[in-house]
Amino acid sequence: MTESKAENLVHIQVDSIILEGSLEIPKGAKSLVLFAHGSGSSRFSPRNNFVAQILRQAKISTLLIDLLTEKEDEIYENRFNIDLLTDRLLAVTRWLKEQSQTKDLKIGYFGASTGAAAALKAAAKLSSKIGAIVSRGGRPDLAEDDLDRVEAPTLLIVGGNDYVVLDLNKNAYEKIRTVKEMAVIPGATHLFEERGALDEVAKLAKDWFLKYLQ
């Protein structure tokens, strides 16, 4: 399927650093999903790019952005600095609301691994300004103190064989007070590399965003 879209490499200044991202806006889009990547990943993540492609086919805009610079990412502790990642995500969200081509789009978050914790914490701060959240193999437990303040409908997607993360998601799920669902993909591990697992992730995410963002 060919996509009708406008593609932009964007540079967003946050304090003294520049964040790079890939913004794609399909023709007729009314919403945008901002991807918060997990530890050690980037906007080039093949898994997140696959999900983003499926979203764009459904006329949902996507912004895949690196919340850490290359130098920052070399420091392992930064990857688990959820407060830092949250601040960056908030800054990028504000930037989107200031741009003429994105300011009227309803925003959702797609978070993977530690990026999911940042997405939940940011959404708790922004309340109704975020329309929906999807977590893929996420660490919502790292946002534990903010989970009961999240207002955006939240979908937690976890692999059935990702045992530790599955337990962490089950515990976090109980603390979320908004509209919520938890989808466990049988046989899938943390990276959803098993046959058909990532396709199911993309379908679940697409359906969730179409329901709550459009």
C-alpha positions in Angstrom: 0.0 0.0 0.0 1.4 3.4 -0.9 1.1 6.2 1.6 0.1 9.8 0.8 2.0 11.8 3.3 4.2 14.7 4.1 7.5 13.6 5.6 9.8 15.8 7.7 13.0 15.4 9.6 12.4 17.7 12.6 14.9 19.2 15.1 13.4 20.3 18.4 15.5 22.4 20.8 15.1 21.5 24.5 17.2 23.7 26.7 20.7 23.4 25.3 20.2 20.2 23.3 18.6 19.3 20.0 16.3 16.3 19.6 15.9 14.7 16.2 12.7 13.1 15.0 10.8 11.9 11.9 7.4 13.4 11.5 4.9 12.0 9.0 1.5 13.4 8.4 -0.9 11.4 6.1 -3.4 13.4 4.0 -6.6 13.9 6.0 -5.0 13.0 9.4 -6.9 14.3 12.5 -4.6 12.8 15.1 -0.9 12.2 15.9 0.9 9.5 17.9 4.1 10.4 19.6 6.5 7.5 20.1 8.5 7.2 23.3 11.2 4.6 22.7 12.6 2.2 25.2 16.0 1.9 26.7 18.8 1.6 24.1 16.4 2.1 21.3 15.9 5.1 18.9 13.6 6.5 16.3 15.1 3.9 13.9 13.6 1.0 15.9 12.2 -1.4 13.3 9.5 -2.5 15.7 8.2 1.0 16.3 8.6 2.0 12.7 6.4 -1.0 11.7 3.7 0.0 14.1 4.0 3.6 12.9 3.5 2.5 9.3 0.3 0.7 10.2 -1.0 3.8 12.0 -0.3 6.0 9.0 -2.2 3.7 6.8 -5.1 4.4 9.1 -4.5 8.2 8.6 -2.9 8.7 12.0 0.2 11.0 11.9 3.3 9.8 13.7 6.4 11.4 15.3 9.2 9.1 16.1 11.8 11.0 18.1 14.9 10.4 20.1 14.4 11.6 23.7 18.1 11.4 24.3 21.0 12.6 22.2 23.6 10.0 21.1 26.0 11.2 23.8 23.3 11.0 26.5 22.3 7.6 25.4 25.9 6.3 25.9 25.4 6.9 29.6 23.4 3.8 30.7 21.7 5.5 33.7 20.1 8.1 31.4 18.0 5.3 29.8 16.3 4.8 33.1 16.0 8.4 34.1 12.3 8.5 33.8 12.0 12.1 35.0 14.4 13.2 32.3 12.6 11.3 29.6 9.3 12.7 30.8 10.5 16.3 30.7 11.7 15.7 27.1 8.4 14.2 26.1 6.5 17.1 27.6 8.8 19.5 25.7 8.1 17.7 22.4 4.4 17.7 23.1 4.5 21.5 23.6 6.4 21.9 20.4 3.8 19.9 18.5 1.1 22.2 19.8 3.1 25.3 18.6 3.5 24.1 15.0 0.9 25.1 12.4 0.7 21.6 10.8 0.2 19.7 14.1 -1.3 22.1 16.6 -4.9 21.0 15.8 -4.1 17.2 15.8 -5.3 15.2 18.8 -2.2 13.6 20.5 -1.7 10.1 21.7 1.4 8.4 23.1 2.9 5.0 22.2 5.5 4.0 24.7 7.9 1.0 24.7 9.8 -0.3 27.7 11.0 2.7 29.7 9.3 5.0 27.2 6.0 3.8 28.4 6.7 5.0 31.9 7.6 8.5 30.5 4.4 8.5 28.4 2.3 7.7 31.5 4.0 10.3 33.7 3.7 13.0 30.9 0.0 12.1 30.4 -0.6 12.4 34.1 0.7 16.0 34.0 -1.1 16.9 30.8 -4.5 15.3 31.8 -7.1 15.7 29.1 -4.6 17.1 26.5 -3.5 13.5 25.7 -6.2 11.4 24.1 -4.9 7.8 24.4 -1.9 5.8 25.4 -0.6 2.4 24.2 2.3 0.6 26.0 4.2 -2.1 24.3 6.2 -4.3 26.6 6.3 -1.3 28.8 7.4 -0.5 32.3 4.4 1.2 33.8 5.7 0.3 37.2 8.4 3.0 36.8 5.5 5.6 36.8 3.8 4.0 39.8 3.3 7.3 41.7 1.5 8.9 38.8 -0.7 6.0 37.5 -3.8 7.0 39.4 -3.7 10.5 37.8 -3.6 9.3 34.2 -6.8 10.4 32.4 -6.1 9.1 28.9 -7.5 5.7 28.0 -4.6 3.3 28.4 -3.9 0.0 26.7 -1.1 -2.2 28.1 0.2 -4.8 25.6 2.5 -7.5 27.0 4.0 -10.7 25.7 2.6 -13.8 27.4 6.2 -15.2 27.8 7.6 -11.9 29.0 7.1 -13.2 32.6 8.7 -10.5 34.7 7.3 -7.6 32.7 3.9 -9.3 32.6 3.8 -9.3 36.4 4.9 -5.7 36.6 2.1 -4.7 34.1 -0.5 -6.7 36.1 0.4 -4.8 39.2 0.4 -1.4 37.5 -2.9 -2.1 35.7 -4.6 -2.3 39.1 -3.5 1.2 39.9 -4.7 2.9 36.7 -8.1 4.5 37.3 -9.0 5.6 33.7 -10.5 3.6 30.9 -8.0 0.7 30.5 -7.4 -2.6 28.9 -4.6 -5.2 29.1 -3.8 -7.3 26.1 -1.5 -10.4 26.6 -0.2 -11.8 23.4 0.3 -15.6 23.9 3.8 -16.9 23.3 5.3 -13.5 22.7 8.5 -12.4 24.5 9.7 -8.9 25.3 10.6 -7.8 21.8 7.6 -9.5 20.1 9.9 -11.2 17.6 7.7 -14.3 17.3 5.7 -14.8 14.1 2.6 -12.6 14.0 3.3 -11.0 17.4 4.2 -7.6 16.1 1.3 -7.6 13.7 -1.0 -8.2 16.6 0.6 -5.3 18.5 0.1 -3.0 15.5 -3.5 -4.0 15.1 -4.3 -3.5 18.8 -2.6 -0.1 18.8 -4.3 1.0 15.6 -7.7 0.0 16.9 -7.1 1.8 20.3 -6.0 5.0 18.7 -8.8 5.0 16.1 -11.3 4.5 19.0 -10.0 7.2 21.3 -8.2 9.7 19.1 -10.4 10.1 16.0 
